[in-house]
Amino acid sequence: MIQFEKRTLNNGLRVIVHEDHNTPMACCNVMYDIGARDENPDKTGFAHLFEHLMFGGSLNVPSFDEPIQKAGGENNAFTSNDLTNFYEVMPANNLEVAMWLESDRMLSLSFLEKSLDVQRKVVSEEFKEHYINQPYGDSWHELRKLAYKTHSYRWPTIGEKLEHIENAKLSDVKDFFFKHYRPNNAILVITGNVNTEDAFKKADEWFGDIPKGDVAIRKLEQEPQQTEPRKKEITANVPLDAIYKAYHMPARMDERYYTFDLISDLLSSGRSSRLYDALVKDKKMFSEIHAYVTASIDPGLFVIEGKLLKGVSIKDADAAIEEELEKLKAESVKDYELQKVKNKQESNILFNEMDVMSKAVNLAFFELLGDITLINNTLEHYMAVTADGVKKEAAACFTDTNCSTIYYLSKN
């Protein structure tokens, strides 16, 4: 059980504190309720660009990393389609260094053409290296566009087009910052070897005077139900044929989410999982195959992707995947099989409870979802999944009309 306290500052910043005196470390985590789904379709990739810009210095501190390193800490960040997150882990007696730096860039991020030029080039090179020049690099661009026609999940976090980042103007960047990176659109979590009241006091000292922003109410177009199979073939200079299949599934806060998360483990978690056992070991059709959920806040995707062995027909491989999905729909999963993947989830949850950074991120995320108590009862939701529930949800989800498929073919 993770004990925590939560308060909201006058400027709207939500502050959560969790004491853990079993460690000498502490974590300062700031999660912003802004992700790629909130971007203008003509200016995508801005949330990820800001992940980089936030390390480019403020009006008061030219280098963000240097004070963290001098304090014996480490820091990093990540961006998704739903959120942007920054964290610092350091000895607890130096935690105030992180709070100073996080509050400083929330209040007075440096908007200089030089800084924008540097980070724009960094992100552009990342786009080229990982999404244009890398084999299969554009697969998620293409799969998202195929699966989503209306919702802003139709582009990845890096952005839809390289030119959206290359053409980003300083005025665009400023507007984006003051619209989204405000205290009333953020969650601050402090975990580790701290005193709760002292942490709240320091949070108010460092963040309390930052003005709140005029954060717009999110109004996203929801994706209509898919009613026909969608398919696309791509031929490129890649070593092996690959297949990508995406099925629409419920949102993160839907109770059915837990069933689909366990189905992904049933299909591809470990060497005894169904897809690996049948299609890699037995039929020797794939060199690797994976199933996973996007875990999106809005309705997301259940994805199956794999790379074929040479000489295997991609249509035969597709049919073999469908055959395994039909088994899930027709036969109830065995009790021991379901219990195995539940045990895996329990292990993951318990492992995360041992790490100050993982606890901080999870507390912020569940608060963002609207139910912070999930930090302590997520396991109950997984344990409540039944074999009949797996069969029912598989039958409803894994249909041709709910599927978007990409055949990624090798020129060779």
SVG drawing of the C-alpha trace seen along z (x, -y; Angstrom):
<svg xmlns="http://www.w3.org/2000/svg" viewBox="-19 -36 48 63">
<polyline fill="none" stroke="black" stroke-width="0.4" points="0.0,0.0 1.5,-3.3 0.5,-6.1 0.3,-9.6 -1.2,-13.0 -2.5,-15.4 -3.1,-19.2 -3.8,-21.8 -2.0,-25.2 -3.8,-28.4 -2.5,-28.5 -4.0,-25.1 -0.9,-23.0 -1.7,-19.6 1.0,-18.4 1.3,-14.8 3.8,-13.6 4.7,-10.1 7.2,-9.4 9.6,-6.5 12.3,-6.4 13.7,-3.1 15.8,-5.0 18.2,-7.9 16.9,-9.1 14.0,-11.3 12.3,-12.1 10.8,-15.3 8.3,-14.5 6.3,-17.0 3.7,-15.7 2.0,-18.1 -1.4,-17.3 -0.2,-17.8 0.7,-15.3 0.7,-14.9 -3.1,-14.5 -3.4,-18.2 -1.4,-19.5 -2.6,-21.4 -2.8,-19.0 -0.7,-21.5 1.9,-21.8 2.6,-18.4 5.6,-17.3 5.5,-20.3 5.0,-18.3 8.1,-16.3 10.0,-19.4 9.2,-20.9 10.6,-17.9 13.9,-19.0 13.4,-22.8 12.7,-22.4 16.4,-21.3 17.7,-24.3 17.9,-26.6 15.8,-29.4 16.2,-33.1 18.0,-32.4 19.7,-29.0 21.5,-28.6 22.2,-24.8 19.6,-22.6 21.7,-19.4 24.8,-20.9 23.1,-21.7 21.5,-18.3 24.8,-16.6 26.5,-18.7 23.8,-17.7 24.5,-14.0 21.3,-13.4 20.0,-12.3 17.1,-13.6 15.2,-12.7 11.9,-13.1 9.4,-11.4 6.5,-12.4 3.6,-10.4 0.4,-11.1 -1.3,-11.9 1.2,-13.6 4.7,-15.0 6.7,-14.1 10.0,-15.3 11.7,-13.8 14.8,-14.2 16.2,-11.6 18.8,-12.6 19.9,-12.3 17.0,-13.5 18.9,-16.3 19.5,-17.9 15.9,-17.6 15.3,-21.3 17.7,-21.7 15.3,-19.8 12.3,-21.8 14.1,-25.1 15.0,-24.0 11.5,-22.7 9.8,-25.8 12.2,-28.0 11.6,-26.6 7.8,-26.5 8.0,-30.2 10.6,-31.5 11.7,-29.2 14.2,-30.8 12.7,-31.6 15.7,-32.4 16.1,-31.8 19.4,-30.1 17.9,-27.6 15.1,-26.9 17.5,-26.4 19.6,-23.9 16.7,-21.8 14.9,-22.0 17.9,-20.5 18.2,-17.8 14.6,-16.7 14.9,-16.9 17.9,-14.6 16.0,-12.2 13.1,-12.2 15.5,-11.3 17.5,-8.7 14.6,-6.8 11.7,-7.3 13.0,-8.0 16.4,-6.3 15.8,-3.3 14.2,-0.1 10.5,0.0 10.9,-3.4 7.7,-4.8 5.6,-1.8 3.9,-3.6 3.3,-6.7 1.5,-4.5 -0.3,-2.3 -1.7,-5.3 -2.9,-6.9 -4.6,-3.7 -6.3,-3.0 -7.3,-6.6 -9.2,-8.8 -10.5,-11.5 -8.8,-11.4 -5.5,-13.1 -3.9,-9.8 -3.4,-9.6 0.1,-11.0 2.9,-9.8 4.6,-11.8 7.6,-12.7 5.1,-14.5 3.4,-13.7 5.8,-15.5 9.4,-16.6 8.6,-20.0 6.3,-20.7 9.3,-20.8 11.7,-22.4 9.2,-25.2 8.4,-25.8 8.6,-29.5 9.5,-31.1 6.0,-32.7 4.4,-29.2 6.6,-27.8 5.7,-30.6 2.0,-30.2 2.3,-26.5 4.2,-26.9 1.8,-29.5 -1.2,-27.4 -0.1,-24.1 2.9,-24.4 1.1,-26.1 0.8,-25.1 -2.9,-24.5 -2.2,-22.0 0.5,-20.1 1.0,-17.6 4.0,-17.7 4.9,-14.5 7.5,-14.3 8.5,-10.8 11.3,-9.3 13.0,-10.2 11.1,-13.4 8.8,-14.9 5.3,-15.4 4.6,-18.8 8.1,-20.1 7.6,-18.9 4.3,-20.7 5.9,-23.8 8.7,-23.8 6.4,-23.1 4.4,-26.2 7.6,-28.3 9.0,-27.3 5.8,-26.9 3.1,-28.8 3.8,-32.2 3.8,-31.0 0.7,-32.5 -1.9,-30.1 -2.7,-30.0 -5.8,-30.1 -5.8,-26.4 -8.4,-25.5 -10.9,-22.7 -9.8,-19.7 -12.3,-19.0 -11.0,-16.2 -12.9,-14.6 -13.5,-11.0 -12.8,-8.2 -16.0,-6.6 -16.3,-2.9 -14.4,-1.2 -16.7,0.7 -14.5,2.2 -11.1,3.9 -8.3,1.5 -5.1,2.8 -2.0,1.2 1.2,2.6 4.6,0.9 7.6,2.1 11.0,0.8 14.6,1.7 14.2,3.8 15.8,7.2 12.5,9.1 8.8,8.9 6.9,7.7 3.2,7.5 1.4,5.0 -2.2,5.5 -4.1,2.9 -7.5,3.4 -9.4,0.6 -9.8,1.3 -11.3,-0.5 -9.8,-3.5 -7.4,-3.3 -10.1,-3.9 -12.5,-1.4 -12.7,1.7 -12.2,3.8 -8.7,2.4 -7.3,4.9 -8.6,7.8 -6.9,6.6 -3.7,6.0 -3.7,9.6 -4.6,10.9 -1.5,9.2 0.5,11.1 -1.3,14.4 -0.3,13.9 3.3,12.8 4.8,12.5 7.6,15.1 8.6,18.2 5.5,20.1 3.1,17.5 0.7,18.5 2.0,16.6 5.6,17.3 4.9,21.0 2.8,21.5 4.4,19.2 8.0,19.0 8.8,22.3 6.3,24.7 5.5,23.4 8.7,21.4 7.0,18.6 8.3,15.6 11.7,14.6 9.9,12.5 6.3,11.5 4.8,9.2 1.4,8.2 0.8,5.1 -1.7,2.3 -1.0,-1.4 -2.7,-2.1 -4.0,-5.4 -6.2,-7.6 -8.7,-7.8 -9.6,-4.5 -6.4,-3.0 -5.0,-0.1 -4.3,3.6 -1.3,4.2 0.3,7.4 3.5,7.1 6.1,9.5 8.9,10.1 8.7,13.1 11.4,15.7 12.6,15.6 10.5,17.7 7.3,17.4 4.2,16.0 3.0,12.9 -0.6,14.0 0.0,17.3 1.6,15.6 -1.4,13.3 -3.7,16.3 -1.7,18.0 -2.1,15.0 -5.9,15.0 -6.0,18.7 -4.5,18.0 -7.0,15.2 -9.8,17.5 -8.7,19.9 -9.0,17.1 -12.5,16.4 -13.7,20.0 -12.1,21.6 -11.9,20.4 -8.3,19.8 -7.0,22.3 -7.0,21.3 -3.2,21.8 -2.5,19.8 -4.6,16.9 -3.1,17.1 0.4,17.0 -0.1,13.6 -1.9,12.3 1.2,13.2 3.4,11.3 1.3,8.2 1.5,8.6 5.3,8.9 5.5,5.7 3.3,3.8 5.4,4.9 8.6,4.1 7.4,0.6 6.6,0.0 10.3,0.4 11.5,-2.5 11.0,-6.2 10.9,-7.3 8.3,-4.6 6.1,-5.5 6.3,-9.2 5.4,-8.7 2.5,-6.3 1.1,-8.6 1.1,-11.5 -0.4,-9.3 -3.2,-8.0 -4.0,-11.5 -4.0,-12.6 -6.4,-9.8 -8.7,-11.1 -8.4,-8.3 -5.2,-8.3 -6.5,-5.4 -5.6,-3.1 -2.0,-3.3 -3.2,-0.8 -6.0,1.2 -4.8,1.8 -3.9,5.4 -7.5,6.0 -8.7,5.0 -6.3,7.5 -7.2,10.3 -10.9,9.7 -10.4,10.7 -12.0,14.0 -11.6,16.6 -15.1,15.8 -14.2,12.2 -11.2,12.9 -13.3,15.0 -16.0,12.3 -13.7,9.3 -11.6,11.3 -14.7,12.1 -15.8,8.5 -12.4,7.0 -10.6,9.4 -12.8,9.0 -11.9,8.1 -14.0,4.9 -12.1,3.7 -8.6,4.4 -6.1,2.2 -3.3,4.3 0.0,3.3 2.1,5.7 5.7,4.3 7.4,6.0 11.1,6.3 12.3,5.4 14.5,8.4"/>
</svg>
